[in-house]
């Protein structure tokens, strides 16, 4: 049984812990919840007890050094993604880091270098790749049934950024988050754009902050061109008042169209017709999935790669994919600042 250690006990910590608990009741190699670390001793201990971790600590170095931890999951704020993940990789732990991989692309590249040098399995937490509808879309595009991809359009809309009661959240602090909607939401949009339509070639971006004095962006948008010739329109905002977690995308090809809405996450629209999708060995199609299942599928894939020595890519996002997402997001920000189209660097 693979021993897993966490950094982080809040939103992402709960999502990943629920997924691992689900995997403990299925599969041939159930994970062991070994240790969790967090800054708040009381909250960390309560989390460990609630989810069945054997140990807890307030210093992430204790989890990295734990000989029973084979997989290190970094689920903390963006500012603590780089150093602990690099240390874990150097200690020989397989590493999964939530997106965005750091506060900037430079940190993400350092993490990739450390993982490659150590020879450990590494994955960036772009969980939406693992939704059955996305996997089905990849199959359709890969088989050539959509023809040549012409357009990719996507928008990720949340409304909580307008809530004054959330103004003190770490995601609004540039020192902890690096960026706002750009890193938090647009990174998902960029990653799925690459996953479905191919590598980015150029971007023309717009960045907006609505709250005076806020140190990160509230909304980001871009018109993009892909290396294969397709065009795209991307948008991410935390000021779509009334929206909760609405992520929609559409791919248009010479032979048809695919469309998806996260609020109906087990459905893929193929040429205007609904297709219900479910992973093999799960429930029959039409019996419904929830957002949390994306983490079940993600961690099942990652742990299988660790146990079997198989590749995370191309289905899962490696640290190299995390670097590219960060680079494209930075290109969007630079384009907005300079008022011109920016060519993105190669992978």
FENCOR-V784862 format. One record per helix or strand. SS is the DSSP state (A for helix, B for strand). FROM is the first residue (numbers start at 0). TO is the last residue. If there is no record, write none. Layout:
ss = (SS:SS)
from = (FROM:FROM)
to = (TO:TO)
This chain:
ss = (B:A:B:A:B:A:B:A:A:B:A:B:A:A:B:A:A:A:A:A:B:B:B:B:B:A:B:B:A:A:B)
from = (2:10:31:40:54:59:70:77:81:93:104:121:126:131:148:159:163:169:173:180:199:218:230:245:256:261:266:272:292:318:341)
to = (6:23:36:50:56:64:73:79:89:97:117:124:129:141:156:161:165:171:176:196:207:225:236:252:260:263:269:275:307:337:342)
